[in-house]
Amino acid sequence: MPSIARLNQHVAALLASTAGFAAGVTLGWNSLAGLALRTALGWDQEDADLVVSVVAVGATLGALFLVLLPQKCRAGSSGAFVCAAVPPLVLGWTVICYGDYSYWYLLWGRIFCGLGLGSLCTLVPLYIGEIAADGKQRDALLFYFHMMVSGGLACSFALASAILLEDEDELPLKRYSMGCAAACVPALLCCAVPESPLQRVHHQESQDTINTLQSIDSSSTEDELMYSLARAFDEKKVSALRSWKFWHRFGATMIVTALQQLSGASPIIFNALALFDHAGSGKLTSGQLNLVCGALQITASMLAVVLVTYLGRRRLLIGSSFLMGLSLILLGSYIRSRDSNTQPSSTYNWMPPTWIALYFGAYSLGVGPVSWALLADSFPMQLRAYSASIVSAVSWLLCLTLNHQLRALLMKLGLAETLWLFAGFCWLGALLGHFLVRETNAKTLAELHANFRTS
């Protein structure tokens, strides 16, 4: 496979990030599918909720599966995508499209899709982290993944909006599923990614290694650092586990990723159409508001790719978390005021779509992309795959728990109070993000790895 020169890093990162488009479509499928299943004859609410949330079960297992792959297939090459991610996604969508409204087909199809989803969302940040030899470009390259996820979500929302325009007694779930499956096809481009330099040098002799690195950059100092980093794959894992710095970074990454789930992102995305219908969408239909939110997510994600180089991860995370919390507070207050008023006024009908759109845009501006980026460079090289898999699995496990218990939470607290609870976690994330998120711009992976070495 051809080596990755600096000017081609963006191309390689975009190729790998096409997997994020499939991830976005897979997650966004829940929005219309959940609405269709809850209103279909013969379906009860608990069965529909399980089908919507069970994708997180597969994603948890998919993230953990990566540690069982051989080192050369774990990250850094197309082999990882071919072995771990693509087959379960293809199988899952095939089963879903065949099953239509069949409970067991949909359940197993979503589990298989989740296996691929969990693998992709862990592999892509690890791969991009390896190809980003220049620390100044790493954050921008890593943010491509969430930009593609936003594109996939917008695509699924657009398909849902087109389906909602049709006046049918039963929503055509099979046709919607086939559209989503077809939209995932471009993600096969992730299988064409070239092997990362670190993986190449890890399996070559020293002289071949130096020649490979010199073809990337003529700087002898960087050659030595890269070669040292490649050898770090073979360092003893016990030595890294003894470092308090590792446990500090592991805990910080776990907390930030957990707060990303507790901010309510997955329940709101999974139940977007139901939220639009209940909260109100002003002069827009729920399908039109779906399109607006999808477009805002793409725009905010593209803006984040540019801003992260100048503002850094920490500022984007703090600002994004604050805006998400503010939008949920305002939305919850509107719903509470409207429900307590026997004759609600239509003067403020513009508020729900505004606050919902603000939430989606703010999420894609910082919280979403930063959560994935942290997996790439928060751990020592010999523990990267293990640590990223565990953090990702715990995140998906929280996603499962939150979505499966969402109905019970809404019945106990109410919609407005649930939104306020999510807002509290958003602002807690902004506070803790100031202390837990570190800036890694201008630092190579070799320099970051050296910080974990104990004397």
FIVEX-246609 format. One record per residue (C-alpha): chain; residue number from 1; z, y, x. Coordinates in pm, whole numbers. Layout:
BEGIN
[atom A, NUM, [Z, Y, X]]
...
REM end
This chain:
BEGIN
[atom A, 1, [0, 0, 0]]
[atom A, 2, [-70, 349, 124]]
[atom A, 3, [214, 552, 266]]
[atom A, 4, [333, 862, 85]]
[atom A, 5, [257, 1190, 262]]
[atom A, 6, [450, 1499, 168]]
[atom A, 7, [169, 1647, -39]]
[atom A, 8, [149, 1322, -236]]
[atom A, 9, [518, 1300, -322]]
[atom A, 10, [461, 1482, -650]]
[atom A, 11, [181, 1242, -743]]
[atom A, 12, [398, 938, -668]]
[atom A, 13, [691, 1087, -860]]
[atom A, 14, [470, 1160, -1162]]
[atom A, 15, [329, 807, -1153]]
[atom A, 16, [678, 659, -1154]]
[atom A, 17, [794, 905, -1421]]
[atom A, 18, [527, 788, -1666]]
[atom A, 19, [779, 512, -1735]]
[atom A, 20, [995, 787, -1884]]
[atom A, 21, [729, 849, -2149]]
[atom A, 22, [771, 491, -2271]]
[atom A, 23, [1149, 538, -2261]]
[atom A, 24, [1121, 852, -2477]]
[atom A, 25, [896, 682, -2732]]
[atom A, 26, [1130, 381, -2744]]
[atom A, 27, [1431, 603, -2813]]
[atom A, 28, [1247, 833, -3054]]
[atom A, 29, [1130, 535, -3266]]
[atom A, 30, [1480, 521, -3412]]
[atom A, 31, [1443, 856, -3588]]
[atom A, 32, [1188, 751, -3851]]
[atom A, 33, [1268, 378, -3836]]
[atom A, 34, [1635, 440, -3918]]
[atom A, 35, [1536, 651, -4218]]
[atom A, 36, [1286, 388, -4333]]
[atom A, 37, [1528, 97, -4302]]
[atom A, 38, [1814, 276, -4480]]
[atom A, 39, [1590, 348, -4779]]
[atom A, 40, [1406, 14, -4789]]
[atom A, 41, [1476, -247, -5054]]
[atom A, 42, [1690, -538, -4936]]
[atom A, 43, [1842, -346, -4645]]
[atom A, 44, [2202, -234, -4633]]
[atom A, 45, [2336, 48, -4419]]
[atom A, 46, [2514, -174, -4167]]
[atom A, 47, [2202, -378, -4090]]
[atom A, 48, [1997, -60, -4045]]
[atom A, 49, [2262, 93, -3818]]
[atom A, 50, [2267, -221, -3604]]
[atom A, 51, [1889, -224, -3557]]
[atom A, 52, [1899, 144, -3461]]
[atom A, 53, [2181, 106, -3207]]
[atom A, 54, [2109, -241, -3064]]
[atom A, 55, [1853, -103, -2818]]
[atom A, 56, [2154, 10, -2615]]
[atom A, 57, [2268, -354, -2585]]
[atom A, 58, [1942, -444, -2414]]
[atom A, 59, [1955, -128, -2202]]
[atom A, 60, [2303, -220, -2078]]
[atom A, 61, [2185, -567, -1978]]
[atom A, 62, [1863, -427, -1830]]
[atom A, 63, [2055, -190, -1604]]
[atom A, 64, [2283, -469, -1484]]
[atom A, 65, [1987, -704, -1429]]
[atom A, 66, [1866, -492, -1138]]
[atom A, 67, [2145, -613, -910]]
[atom A, 68, [2005, -967, -941]]
[atom A, 69, [1663, -869, -804]]
[atom A, 70, [1582, -923, -434]]
[atom A, 71, [1637, -614, -218]]
[atom A, 72, [1264, -558, -171]]
[atom A, 73, [1210, -557, -550]]
[atom A, 74, [1519, -360, -646]]
[atom A, 75, [1373, -14, -598]]
[atom A, 76, [1111, 164, -394]]
[atom A, 77, [805, -39, -493]]
[atom A, 78, [589, -136, -787]]
[atom A, 79, [737, -486, -770]]
[atom A, 80, [1058, -364, -929]]
[atom A, 81, [875, -215, -1227]]
[atom A, 82, [656, -522, -1270]]
[atom A, 83, [948, -766, -1245]]
[atom A, 84, [1222, -586, -1436]]
[atom A, 85, [1083, -330, -1678]]
[atom A, 86, [730, -385, -1804]]
[atom A, 87, [748, -746, -1938]]
[atom A, 88, [1046, -692, -2173]]
[atom A, 89, [896, -366, -2303]]
[atom A, 90, [563, -535, -2381]]
[atom A, 91, [738, -830, -2545]]
[atom A, 92, [972, -604, -2742]]
[atom A, 93, [697, -387, -2891]]
[atom A, 94, [490, -695, -2973]]
[atom A, 95, [778, -846, -3170]]
[atom A, 96, [855, -516, -3347]]
[atom A, 97, [494, -462, -3454]]
[atom A, 98, [468, -819, -3582]]
[atom A, 99, [800, -808, -3764]]
[atom A, 100, [744, -498, -3980]]
[atom A, 101, [1059, -489, -4202]]
[atom A, 102, [1194, -829, -4089]]
[atom A, 103, [1557, -790, -3979]]
[atom A, 104, [1558, -1055, -3705]]
[atom A, 105, [1222, -956, -3559]]
[atom A, 106, [1330, -592, -3539]]
[atom A, 107, [1670, -683, -3395]]
[atom A, 108, [1530, -898, -3113]]
[atom A, 109, [1240, -663, -3055]]
[atom A, 110, [1477, -372, -2999]]
[atom A, 111, [1690, -580, -2763]]
[atom A, 112, [1384, -669, -2554]]
[atom A, 113, [1273, -304, -2551]]
[atom A, 114, [1624, -211, -2440]]
[atom A, 115, [1602, -449, -2143]]
[atom A, 116, [1298, -262, -2015]]
[atom A, 117, [1449, 74, -2105]]
[atom A, 118, [1769, 16, -1907]]
[atom A, 119, [1574, -103, -1604]]
[atom A, 120, [1334, 192, -1610]]
[atom A, 121, [1604, 456, -1648]]
[atom A, 122, [1775, 321, -1336]]
[atom A, 123, [1473, 231, -1123]]
[atom A, 124, [1281, 558, -1154]]
[atom A, 125, [1557, 789, -1019]]
[atom A, 126, [1622, 545, -733]]
[atom A, 127, [1254, 530, -644]]
[atom A, 128, [1201, 908, -658]]
[atom A, 129, [1514, 959, -449]]
[atom A, 130, [1361, 739, -178]]
[atom A, 131, [1020, 909, -168]]
[atom A, 132, [1169, 1260, -163]]
[atom A, 133, [1209, 1289, 214]]
[atom A, 134, [1236, 1667, 186]]
[atom A, 135, [1570, 1754, 25]]
[atom A, 136, [1429, 2081, -107]]
[atom A, 137, [1188, 1895, -333]]
[atom A, 138, [1415, 1613, -449]]
[atom A, 139, [1563, 1781, -757]]
[atom A, 140, [1225, 1898, -885]]
[atom A, 141, [1078, 1550, -836]]
[atom A, 142, [1373, 1386, -1010]]
[atom A, 143, [1342, 1621, -1307]]
[atom A, 144, [990, 1490, -1371]]
[atom A, 145, [1146, 1179, -1523]]
[atom A, 146, [1326, 1364, -1801]]
[atom A, 147, [1018, 1577, -1858]]
[atom A, 148, [830, 1255, -1936]]
[atom A, 149, [1117, 1129, -2154]]
[atom A, 150, [1092, 1452, -2353]]
[atom A, 151, [718, 1400, -2384]]
[atom A, 152, [776, 1050, -2521]]
[atom A, 153, [1031, 1178, -2772]]
[atom A, 154, [791, 1451, -2884]]
[atom A, 155, [515, 1191, -2925]]
[atom A, 156, [732, 970, -3145]]
[atom A, 157, [839, 1275, -3347]]
[atom A, 158, [473, 1374, -3395]]
[atom A, 159, [386, 1025, -3517]]
[atom A, 160, [684, 1037, -3755]]
[atom A, 161, [570, 1374, -3890]]
[atom A, 162, [222, 1235, -3959]]
[atom A, 163, [370, 936, -4142]]
[atom A, 164, [594, 1161, -4355]]
[atom A, 165, [288, 1352, -4482]]
[atom A, 166, [175, 1037, -4660]]
[atom A, 167, [300, 993, -5015]]
[atom A, 168, [396, 625, -5024]]
[atom A, 169, [678, 441, -5197]]
[atom A, 170, [774, 263, -4876]]
[atom A, 171, [732, 415, -4531]]
[atom A, 172, [467, 221, -4332]]
[atom A, 173, [701, 106, -4054]]
[atom A, 174, [452, -140, -3905]]
[atom A, 175, [186, 130, -3864]]
[atom A, 176, [442, 365, -3711]]
[atom A, 177, [558, 94, -3469]]
[atom A, 178, [201, 18, -3365]]
[atom A, 179, [144, 387, -3296]]
[atom A, 180, [455, 405, -3082]]
[atom A, 181, [356, 88, -2896]]
[atom A, 182, [10, 230, -2822]]
[atom A, 183, [170, 553, -2696]]
[atom A, 184, [363, 350, -2437]]
[atom A, 185, [45, 215, -2272]]
[atom A, 186, [11, 505, -2019]]
[atom A, 187, [351, 404, -1882]]
[atom A, 188, [178, 108, -1716]]
[atom A, 189, [77, 359, -1448]]
[atom A, 190, [427, 318, -1306]]
[atom A, 191, [312, -22, -1176]]
[atom A, 192, [68, 159, -944]]
[atom A, 193, [334, 345, -746]]
[atom A, 194, [308, 301, -368]]
[atom A, 195, [595, 151, -177]]
[atom A, 196, [846, 406, -56]]
[atom A, 197, [869, 469, 320]]
[atom A, 198, [1230, 350, 327]]
[atom A, 199, [1138, 14, 180]]
[atom A, 200, [847, -23, 421]]
[atom A, 201, [1052, 45, 730]]
[atom A, 202, [1327, -184, 607]]
[atom A, 203, [1091, -480, 639]]
[atom A, 204, [909, -382, 959]]
[atom A, 205, [984, -404, 1327]]
[atom A, 206, [1116, -91, 1495]]
[atom A, 207, [790, 20, 1661]]
[atom A, 208, [594, -29, 1339]]
[atom A, 209, [866, 167, 1169]]
[atom A, 210, [830, 465, 1400]]
[atom A, 211, [451, 457, 1360]]
[atom A, 212, [490, 454, 982]]
[atom A, 213, [730, 747, 986]]
[atom A, 214, [514, 947, 1226]]
[atom A, 215, [227, 913, 983]]
[atom A, 216, [447, 1089, 728]]
[atom A, 217, [600, 1358, 949]]
[atom A, 218, [557, 1425, 1318]]
[atom A, 219, [918, 1546, 1359]]
[atom A, 220, [1090, 1303, 1595]]
[atom A, 221, [1432, 1411, 1469]]
[atom A, 222, [1345, 1326, 1113]]
[atom A, 223, [1187, 999, 1228]]
[atom A, 224, [1516, 899, 1381]]
[atom A, 225, [1709, 999, 1069]]
[atom A, 226, [1474, 807, 842]]
[atom A, 227, [1486, 500, 1062]]
[atom A, 228, [1866, 516, 1063]]
[atom A, 229, [1862, 549, 685]]
[atom A, 230, [1638, 245, 647]]
[atom A, 231, [1877, 43, 859]]
[atom A, 232, [2160, 155, 631]]
[atom A, 233, [2040, -99, 374]]
[atom A, 234, [2179, -368, 605]]
[atom A, 235, [2517, -206, 666]]
[atom A, 236, [2822, -389, 536]]
[atom A, 237, [2909, -298, 179]]
[atom A, 238, [3280, -340, 245]]
[atom A, 239, [3282, -46, 486]]
[atom A, 240, [3139, 182, 217]]
[atom A, 241, [3386, 53, -42]]
[atom A, 242, [3671, 157, 186]]
[atom A, 243, [3555, 517, 186]]
[atom A, 244, [3739, 748, -55]]
[atom A, 245, [3425, 963, -64]]
[atom A, 246, [3235, 680, -228]]
[atom A, 247, [3495, 637, -501]]
[atom A, 248, [3509, 1013, -554]]
[atom A, 249, [3132, 1035, -601]]
[atom A, 250, [3126, 718, -811]]
[atom A, 251, [3395, 852, -1044]]
[atom A, 252, [3235, 1196, -1066]]
[atom A, 253, [2895, 1050, -1154]]
[atom A, 254, [3051, 818, -1410]]
[atom A, 255, [3235, 1106, -1580]]
[atom A, 256, [2930, 1335, -1594]]
[atom A, 257, [2709, 1056, -1729]]
[atom A, 258, [2970, 955, -1988]]
[atom A, 259, [3004, 1314, -2109]]
[atom A, 260, [2627, 1328, -2148]]
[atom A, 261, [2656, 1048, -2405]]
[atom A, 262, [2966, 1194, -2570]]
[atom A, 263, [2786, 1525, -2618]]
[atom A, 264, [2613, 1360, -2915]]
[atom A, 265, [2261, 1350, -2771]]
[atom A, 266, [2176, 991, -2866]]
[atom A, 267, [2321, 1001, -3222]]
[atom A, 268, [2135, 1326, -3293]]
[atom A, 269, [1806, 1195, -3148]]
[atom A, 270, [1840, 858, -3325]]
[atom A, 271, [1917, 1026, -3658]]
[atom A, 272, [1717, 1346, -3622]]
[atom A, 273, [1531, 1322, -3954]]
[atom A, 274, [1849, 1237, -4145]]
[atom A, 275, [2025, 1535, -3985]]
[atom A, 276, [1736, 1767, -4072]]
[atom A, 277, [1742, 1650, -4434]]
[atom A, 278, [2118, 1696, -4469]]
[atom A, 279, [2165, 2018, -4272]]
[atom A, 280, [1851, 2177, -4405]]
[atom A, 281, [1534, 2286, -4226]]
[atom A, 282, [1478, 2628, -4378]]
[atom A, 283, [1117, 2688, -4476]]
[atom A, 284, [1009, 2396, -4259]]
[atom A, 285, [990, 2036, -4370]]
[atom A, 286, [1195, 1784, -4173]]
[atom A, 287, [873, 1656, -4016]]
[atom A, 288, [772, 2006, -3904]]
[atom A, 289, [1118, 2070, -3758]]
[atom A, 290, [1080, 1739, -3577]]
[atom A, 291, [764, 1872, -3411]]
[atom A, 292, [931, 2201, -3320]]
[atom A, 293, [1223, 2020, -3153]]
[atom A, 294, [986, 1793, -2963]]
[atom A, 295, [783, 2089, -2836]]
[atom A, 296, [1101, 2271, -2732]]
[atom A, 297, [1220, 1967, -2539]]
[atom A, 298, [896, 1949, -2341]]
[atom A, 299, [900, 2323, -2273]]
[atom A, 300, [1264, 2320, -2161]]
[atom A, 301, [1204, 2016, -1940]]
[atom A, 302, [911, 2184, -1765]]
[atom A, 303, [1118, 2499, -1721]]
[atom A, 304, [1401, 2293, -1573]]
[atom A, 305, [1165, 2151, -1307]]
[atom A, 306, [1103, 2506, -1187]]
[atom A, 307, [1454, 2646, -1228]]
[atom A, 308, [1642, 2367, -1051]]
[atom A, 309, [1500, 2472, -714]]
[atom A, 310, [1644, 2822, -756]]
[atom A, 311, [1958, 2767, -964]]
[atom A, 312, [2060, 2415, -863]]
[atom A, 313, [2193, 2125, -1069]]
[atom A, 314, [2541, 2262, -1127]]
[atom A, 315, [2435, 2589, -1289]]
[atom A, 316, [2177, 2419, -1508]]
[atom A, 317, [2431, 2160, -1622]]
[atom A, 318, [2696, 2422, -1700]]
[atom A, 319, [2458, 2652, -1887]]
[atom A, 320, [2300, 2366, -2076]]
[atom A, 321, [2636, 2218, -2180]]
[atom A, 322, [2762, 2556, -2298]]
[atom A, 323, [2453, 2621, -2512]]
[atom A, 324, [2466, 2270, -2661]]
[atom A, 325, [2830, 2318, -2757]]
[atom A, 326, [2762, 2662, -2903]]
[atom A, 327, [2475, 2533, -3117]]
[atom A, 328, [2686, 2248, -3255]]
[atom A, 329, [2976, 2483, -3335]]
[atom A, 330, [2742, 2715, -3523]]
[atom A, 331, [2567, 2430, -3704]]
[atom A, 332, [2896, 2270, -3806]]
[atom A, 333, [3030, 2603, -3929]]
[atom A, 334, [2720, 2658, -4144]]
[atom A, 335, [2746, 2309, -4297]]
[atom A, 336, [3118, 2353, -4363]]
[atom A, 337, [3062, 2692, -4529]]
[atom A, 338, [2769, 2567, -4735]]
[atom A, 339, [2949, 2255, -4860]]
[atom A, 340, [3257, 2453, -4962]]
[atom A, 341, [3053, 2713, -5153]]
[atom A, 342, [2963, 2613, -5509]]
[atom A, 343, [2672, 2858, -5510]]
[atom A, 344, [2534, 2864, -5156]]
[atom A, 345, [2303, 3150, -5067]]
[atom A, 346, [1953, 3088, -4930]]
[atom A, 347, [1985, 3394, -4705]]
[atom A, 348, [2106, 3188, -4410]]
[atom A, 349, [1873, 2890, -4445]]
[atom A, 350, [1718, 2985, -4111]]
[atom A, 351, [2038, 2886, -3931]]
[atom A, 352, [2022, 2502, -3932]]
[atom A, 353, [1672, 2474, -3778]]
[atom A, 354, [1760, 2744, -3525]]
[atom A, 355, [2081, 2578, -3406]]
[atom A, 356, [1925, 2229, -3405]]
[atom A, 357, [1628, 2353, -3202]]
[atom A, 358, [1865, 2530, -2961]]
[atom A, 359, [2056, 2205, -2912]]
[atom A, 360, [1743, 2003, -2830]]
[atom A, 361, [1610, 2268, -2595]]
[atom A, 362, [1941, 2315, -2414]]
[atom A, 363, [1981, 1939, -2366]]
[atom A, 364, [1646, 1911, -2190]]
[atom A, 365, [1720, 2216, -1976]]
[atom A, 366, [2012, 2062, -1786]]
[atom A, 367, [2233, 1786, -1924]]
[atom A, 368, [1950, 1536, -1971]]
[atom A, 369, [1769, 1567, -1636]]
[atom A, 370, [2084, 1615, -1426]]
[atom A, 371, [2239, 1295, -1563]]
[atom A, 372, [1941, 1091, -1439]]
[atom A, 373, [1913, 1281, -1109]]
[atom A, 374, [2272, 1201, -1012]]
[atom A, 375, [2183, 831, -987]]
[atom A, 376, [1940, 901, -702]]
[atom A, 377, [2159, 1047, -429]]
[atom A, 378, [2526, 1008, -522]]
[atom A, 379, [2592, 678, -341]]
[atom A, 380, [2558, 527, 9]]
[atom A, 381, [2235, 339, 69]]
[atom A, 382, [2381, -13, 76]]
[atom A, 383, [2548, 45, -263]]
[atom A, 384, [2288, 262, -436]]
[atom A, 385, [2137, -4, -660]]
[atom A, 386, [2473, -159, -751]]
[atom A, 387, [2643, 173, -824]]
[atom A, 388, [2351, 321, -1018]]
[atom A, 389, [2324, 2, -1226]]
[atom A, 390, [2693, 7, -1317]]
[atom A, 391, [2694, 378, -1406]]
[atom A, 392, [2378, 338, -1613]]
[atom A, 393, [2517, 29, -1790]]
[atom A, 394, [2841, 207, -1882]]
[atom A, 395, [2639, 501, -2015]]
[atom A, 396, [2432, 273, -2239]]
[atom A, 397, [2748, 93, -2350]]
[atom A, 398, [2891, 427, -2463]]
[atom A, 399, [2562, 497, -2641]]
[atom A, 400, [2595, 165, -2827]]
[atom A, 401, [2958, 225, -2925]]
[atom A, 402, [2896, 581, -3041]]
[atom A, 403, [2591, 500, -3252]]
[atom A, 404, [2736, 183, -3402]]
[atom A, 405, [3055, 364, -3504]]
[atom A, 406, [2882, 686, -3610]]
[atom A, 407, [2899, 607, -3982]]
[atom A, 408, [3274, 537, -3962]]
[atom A, 409, [3321, 860, -3766]]
[atom A, 410, [3129, 1061, -4025]]
[atom A, 411, [3327, 908, -4312]]
[atom A, 412, [3658, 982, -4144]]
[atom A, 413, [3589, 1332, -4011]]
[atom A, 414, [3287, 1463, -4197]]
[atom A, 415, [2959, 1590, -4052]]
[atom A, 416, [3081, 1937, -3956]]
[atom A, 417, [3393, 1805, -3783]]
[atom A, 418, [3189, 1539, -3599]]
[atom A, 419, [2954, 1807, -3469]]
[atom A, 420, [3256, 2008, -3353]]
[atom A, 421, [3388, 1700, -3173]]
[atom A, 422, [3058, 1664, -2990]]
[atom A, 423, [3072, 2036, -2909]]
[atom A, 424, [3414, 1988, -2750]]
[atom A, 425, [3272, 1721, -2521]]
[atom A, 426, [2980, 1952, -2435]]
[atom A, 427, [3217, 2226, -2322]]
[atom A, 428, [3436, 1975, -2139]]
[atom A, 429, [3121, 1867, -1956]]
[atom A, 430, [3051, 2230, -1862]]
[atom A, 431, [3403, 2269, -1724]]
[atom A, 432, [3411, 1943, -1530]]
[atom A, 433, [3053, 1987, -1412]]
[atom A, 434, [3164, 2290, -1211]]
[atom A, 435, [3398, 2071, -1008]]
[atom A, 436, [3218, 1735, -1006]]
[atom A, 437, [2848, 1813, -959]]
[atom A, 438, [2745, 1889, -602]]
[atom A, 439, [2425, 2051, -482]]
[atom A, 440, [2207, 1830, -260]]
[atom A, 441, [1915, 2065, -201]]
[atom A, 442, [1807, 2094, 165]]
[atom A, 443, [1983, 1766, 249]]
[atom A, 444, [1794, 1449, 328]]
[atom A, 445, [1913, 1111, 207]]
[atom A, 446, [2002, 1031, 567]]
[atom A, 447, [2238, 1328, 583]]
[atom A, 448, [2391, 1243, 248]]
[atom A, 449, [2442, 881, 355]]
[atom A, 450, [2609, 991, 679]]
[atom A, 451, [2882, 1162, 474]]
[atom A, 452, [2998, 823, 345]]
[atom A, 453, [3043, 663, 686]]
[atom A, 454, [3405, 609, 784]]
[atom A, 455, [3524, 649, 1140]]
REM end
